[in-house]
Every structure is written in C-alpha cells, then in structure tokens.
Amino acid sequence: MAGHSQFKNIMHRKGAQDAKRAKQFAKILREITVAARSGLPDPASNPRLRAAVTAAREANMPKDNVERAIKKASGAAGGEDYVEVRYEGYGPAGVAIIVEGLTDNRNRTAGEVRAAFSKHGGSLGESNSVSFMFQRLGVVTYPVDAASEDEMLEAAIEAGADNAVLTEEGHEITCEMENFFAVRDALESRFGEPQSAKLDWRPENSISLDEEKARTVLKLIDVLEDNDDIQAVYANFDLPDDVAQALAA
C-alpha cells in the first residue's frame, strides 16, 4: 500500500475530528467554487463540478451547503477569486512531495509552504522538480458489492480504463488523466454514482521509512494539510506494517 493511503488513515485516527471535518468542508467548498466558475453551474454539464460534489457527498457534507456554494459561485456578486497552485519539493529522508492548492494570495501561500518545508527538514524545489517521479492518473472507486471483480474489470476496460483491482476496501479503477471523465461517466451509467472519483498523483517508486523518519515526514505533511490553501498532498513513501501500527498506536 502506498504511503499516501497509509498516512491518511493514520491522520484520521488523531483527535480533533470536528475541527478536521470543518477544515475538510472548507476545502471542498473552495473546490466547488472554482469548479462552478470554470464552467456551467450544473454538475451534470460540468465534470469538475460533478467530481467536487461527489467529494462533498463522500465527506457527508450537507446538501444545502453544496447547493449554497454553487449558487454563490455562479452569482453576480462574485466573492473570493481562487487560483490553482502546485508546489514540489523534498521532505525528510529524500521523500518527494507534491502539494496542490487553491489560493486567493499566491505570495502568502508560497511563503507558508516554503516555511513549512524549511522548518520540518525539507526543501521546496522548482516546478516539475519531483512530478516526473509520479504518474497523473484518474482514480474511480466503488464499494465491494457494486459488482463482481470480473464484471468491474470488464466494464472498466470497455470504458477506456487501464486497470481495475478489488481489495478489502472496494474496487479501484485507474486510467490515464485524459480518459478520466469518460471512464467515470461510463462506469456511473452502469453501476451508479462512484464512491469517489478524482485525479491522483501516484509515485513510480516509493521510499520505505522507519518509524523515526516516518514521524518527521508525517509531521511535515500534517502541517501542509492543515493550511487552508492546500487541497491535497502526495508523497512517494511506503510504511512497513510494523511502522504503520506503531504510528497508529
């Protein structure tokens, strides 16, 4: 299992769940705002907005919040004007990290991200300094009972996906970034709305960390994810089972 999934699980076991949920809602609402302004304010006609609404539903965000955000973003009143940003660098132990954000102040966000890297044993790099070590993929997930393994794989390949695997957590379908919306829509027409559907950065190779190094890397990632302007953090590390269990204890 990639470190990205493991550190998510570890972080979710930490306290202050209400505060984390409020922050998660704020980030999803920011994505909804940008998505609604980038196209039509109708999820059925705006693939990015539909993905944001799916993320909101996965996070159990009230439907009223979602509808209010779409209405506000599409109104003449305007509001915050966010731009997409991406930062790349190295964390402790040479771990490659990609940080994606939506900000209304590039200088503020860049300064805060740079400070986080510096304070926690990392260094911010130039654009594309680490992204070549990752694949940009579309990832669609369904619960285990959505279909049989063979049925989902067949449907995924027909839709243009590269692969579909079944784990204890469910079906995970991966595809090229360019095919993401077509694959998602084809699967949705057959199996209903997916559990999640998003673009992801997946590392080509991963660095295995011991407990001490894992703690320093996870601290940096935690600080980055706590920033209101940061939407997602990706890293190329693996945690052996014993390390993951020690961190989750």
N, C-alpha and C positions, 0 to 999 in steps of 0.2 A: 504493500500500500504506500502511496506517495506521501511524503511529509505534509503536503498541503492538507490532505484529508485528516491526517492524524492530529496536526496541531489545532485544526478546527475543533475536533472532538475534545481535545484537552482543554481548550479555552472555554468551551461551552460548559465544562464541569465547574468552572470557577464561580465565585459568588457574584452578587450584584446583578442578578439576572434581569431585574426590572430596568435598571439603567442601561444594560446592554441592549435590551429589546427596544427601548426608546431610541437609542442611537441607531440601531438597525433600521427602524422605521424611518428615521430622518434620512438615512442614506437611500433607501428605496424611494422615498418621496422625491428626493433630488433627481434620481434617475428617471422617474415618471415625468417630472417637469421637463427635463431635457428631451426625453423621447417624444413627448406630446408636442413640443415646439419644433422638433426636427421633421415632422410630417403631420398627417391628419390626426386630430384628437380622438380618433376612433380605433380602439385596439384591433378590430377586425381588418382595418385597412393599413395599419401601421405595425410592422413586425417587431420593431424595437419596443414600442409601447406595449405590445402584447406580452413580450418577454418580461417587461418590468411588472406588469400586472400579475403575471404568473408568479414572479418572485414575491410579490406582496401577499398573494394568497398562500404561498408556501410558508411565509413568516407569520401567518394568521393575522394579518393587518385587517382592521375593519373595512368593509366595502365602502362605507361612507367616506373614509379618509382618502381612499383611492379616487373615487369619483370627484371629490372636492379638489384634489390636486390636479386632476386632468382639466377640470373646469377653470381653475385659476390659471393654469399654464396656457390655456387656449384663449383666455380673455384679453381684452384690450388693455387691461390695467398693467399687464406685464409682470413685474416682480424681479426676483433675482435673475441675473444673466450668468449662467454657468458655462464654463468651457471644459473640455476634456483634456486631461494631462496624464502623462506617463513618465515615471522615473525608473531608472535602472541602476543597480549597484551591487556591491558585495557586502554581506554581513559577516559576522564572526565565522571562523573556520572555512572561509572562502565560499560560503553559500551564496549562490546567485539569487537576487531578489528583484522582482518586477512589482511596481506599485502603480495602480491606476486610480485616478481621482476625477472629481468634478468640482471645480472651484470658481468663485467669483473674484479671486485675487491670486493670480499666478505667483507673484513675488512672495506673498505670505506663505503659500503652500510649499513652494520650493524651499524657502528658508527653513520651515518647520521640518520638512522631510530630510534636508541636509543635516540639520542639527540632530535629528533622531539617529541617523546613520552614524554620525561622528561620536555621539555620546555613548553609543552601545556597541562600539568596536567594529563598525563597518565603514564603508566609504561609498559615496554617491558617484556614479560614473556618468559618462556621456550617453546620449540616445543610442540605442542599439548595442550598448556595450555588453549586455548579457542576453538579450532576447533571442540571439541566434542559437542559444542553448536550449530553447523551448520551442514547442510546436503550438501554433494557434489553432485550436480545434473548437468545433461545435459539440456540445455535450447535452444530450437529452436523456432524462431518467424517468422510469416508470416503476411502480411498485411490483413486487414479485408476482402478484396474482393478476396482473394486467394481461398476461399472455404466457404461453409456454416458451421455453428457451428457443426452440426451433422456429416457432411462429414469429417471435420478435426478430430473430436474426434474418429470416426470410424477408419480412416486411422492411427491415432496416436497409438491407442490400438493395431491394427493389426501389426504395426511396432515394438511393444515392449515397447512403452512409458507408463508412469503411468497415465498421465492426459493431457488434453488439455482444455484450457479455452479461451473464447473470451471476450475481453474488447474493449473499445473505441480505444485503440492503436493497436489492432490486435489479432491474435491467438498466444498463448504461450503454447508450448508443453514441458513438463518436463519428464525426465526419469532418471533411475539410470546411474551413471557415466559409468559403464561397457557397457551399451547399447547405449551410445551417438552416436557413429559414424554409427552404424547400423540403428538407428532411423532416424538420419539426412539423410542418403543416401536413405532410403526407402521413406521418405517424399519428398525428392528432385526429385526422379524419377516420383512421381505422381503430384506434384504441382510446380515443378521448383525450382530454387535456393531460399533458405530461405532469409529472411531479415537479420537475424543474427543467428549464431549457435556457442555456446560456453559452456564451463564448468563454473559453478557458485557455489558460497557458499551461501546457504540460511539459515538464522537463524531459529532455532526451536522455539524460543520465542524472543520477542522484548521488549525493554525498551522505554516507552513513555517519550519524553523530552519536557520541557517547553522551551520558547524562549531563555532564558539566557543560559541554559545548551546546547541547540542545537547549539548556536553560538560557544561555546567553542569546542564542538565535531567536528563541521564542519570546524573550523579553523585547527585543527589537521589533519583532512582528506585532506584538501586543501594543506597543507604543504607536506604531504606524496605523494599525487598525483602529486605535482609539481616536485618531484625528478625524474630525468631522468631514474634512475634504476628501478623505481616502475611501474609495469604494471597495477595493479588493487588493489583496497582497498575495503574491505567488512566490514560491521558493523551491529550489531543487535539492531537497534533503529527504532522507529516509530516517525513521526512528525504529531501531530494533524493538521487538515486542517487550523485552525487559525494560528498556529505557522508557517506552511509552507508558508502561504500567507504573514505573517509579514516578513519572511526572504527573500522572493522573491521581496518584495516591493522596 
